[in-house]
Structure formats: C-alpha cells, structure tokens
Amino acid sequence: MRIATTIFLTDETIRPDRLGRELEQRGFAGLYLPEHTHIPAGRDTPAPMGEPLPREYGRTLDPFIALGQVAAVTERLALGTGITLVAQHDPVDLAKQIATLDFLSGGRFTLGIGYGWNVEEAADHGVEWSTRRELTRDRVALMRALWAEEPTAYQGAFGSVRASLAHPKPRHGAPRTLLGGAAGPKLFGQIAEYADGWLPIGGRGLTETVPVLRQAWSDAGRTGEPVVVPYAVQPSAGKLARFRDLGLQEVVLQLPPAGEAEVLRTLDDFAQYL
C-alpha cells in the first residue's frame, strides 16, 4: 500500500520544496494539499472539525503554486489536492492550472474534489450554497471538454465553453479525480457518475461503506472498482492492516501544520509504515 501525506502548508510551516525533497528521499508516495482562499472573520458556519477553527485554515498556501514548487524539486512523488473547491474557481482558468501542473510533473497529479463546508467563503466566490454540488459537476465536465484531444464544446447548466485550442493537456487525458465527502447514496452516486473514486476523511467505517460504494459503482455500469484513498489519517498498524484487507492501495497520512523540525520528526515516526 502506498503511503502518501497531507499537510496544511502555510506561511509559518515547513516550505513546500523542502518537504517535497524529504518525502521523496524517505520513500513516501505522495503529497496532497488542501485549499482555502480565505476564511471570513465574520463566519457563522460552524467548523466541522470543531471550534475554534485552527489557525492554519486562514493561512493556507495556494495548493497549485505550492505543488508546482514541489514538482520542480522531485521526480517520482505523486502530487494531489485534498481538496480543490472546484465551485470556487473559474473552470477555464482551473483547467489550465491543472493541465499545466500535470504536464510539467509528468502526469503525477491527482485532482481531489470537495464541495466545501464554509458558506461564507463560498458566497464570496459567488457560489449559491444549495447548488454547489451541481455546479461542481458541471465545472468538471467543462474542464474535461478543454482537456479533450480535439477541440470540444461544452454547454452546461452553469457554464459553457466553445470548442477551443487548449494546451498543454494532462499527460493521461485527464488527471485521476477523487471526490471527498461523507458516505451515502448521494455521494456514491456522484462518484459513480463522474469521478474515479472516493477520498474519505479519516477512514472510519470503511469496512461497511466500501462495499456499498462498489455496488453503486457496478450499478452505474462502471467497470473495475472505484479507487478509495483514506485521507488525513492518524496512522496505526492495525488501521493500515484493515485498509489492506479491504484491498485499498493508497492511504494519506496527516502531518502537523508545523515548522521543519516537527514535520521531519513526524516523518521519522511515519517511516515505520513504509
């Protein structure tokens, strides 16, 4: 099982290039980065991880710029977002960012997608909260039209793009796309419709939920099996053994949003799971 990592990189933590080198040298499989453009100070939305909201949420580096720096100093380390708030982006611009990062990194990018939790943050991007899931699906479809080998038009409920010359292309046609969110028929139906798999936070309850996702995948006529990548996991030998027993091939461990010394100590501890 591949052991990747995630971290809230901020202006106060270890730098992306330093972390990327250390991860690759130590044999870790990848680095996933979260995204928040800003956290409104007058927020009324309760944080799902509890209050007060941790300091790092309002200081997060742009994941695409940070991952570009990591890509420049590594050769094998997989790169990903955990997650990209697609509804908060212009899809034409986002398609270009993703394709450029994937092309320059040699096809190492995974697009982790989420619907978000912060109503006020989304509102500042002009997102209508009740339709954010449909908006996300629509924008993913528009981006895939731009990634198509031949100029391809797209007309959706929320946006459109003309058949266009749009290069570079992602190395493998489109990046692997994983959808985050809580287990349930609605999410699993959306994964089966337009994603490659699921990015469940923490990995609790997967013994019960992974078979349900696999059934939804099969019922939708998809071949093979959906990718399941437990995300932001606090590891233990028993937990990782359960993931292996479920046939999972990758797990993403949570690093502290800290300076270089603490992050490297945590990597030393996590090395036991490689």
Number of C-alpha atoms within 10 A of each C-alpha: 15 15 19 25 24 22 25 23 27 21 12 13 21 20 16 23 18 13 21 25 17 15 20 18 12 12 15 23 20 25 27 26 23 23 22 22 17 15 16 15 9 7 12 10 12 13 13 9 8 8 8 8 13 12 10 18 18 16 19 23 21 15 24 21 13 17 24 19 17 23 25 13 16 17 14 16 23 24 27 28 23 26 23 24 21 23 27 22 16 13 23 16 10 18 25 19 16 21 25 20 24 26 18 16 23 16 21 22 29 22 23 25 25 23 22 21 14 19 17 19 20 23 12 12 13 12 17 14 17 9 11 19 18 14 22 21 20 21 26 19 19 24 23 17 25 28 27 19 14 12 13 17 14 17 13 13 9 13 14 18 16 13 14 14 13 18 15 18 22 25 19 13 13 22 22 17 22 26 27 24 15 13 17 11 12 9 17 25 16 17 23 24 15 14 21 19 24 27 25 21 16 18 21 12 10 18 13 10 14 20 12 16 26 20 17 20 23 15 12 13 11 15 9 9 14 22 22 25 24 23 23 22 20 14 15 11 9 9 14 21 13 14 20 14 10 14 13 18 14 20 26 28 23 20 20 15 21 17 15 15 10 15 18 18 11 14 18 11 10 19 13 9 13 12
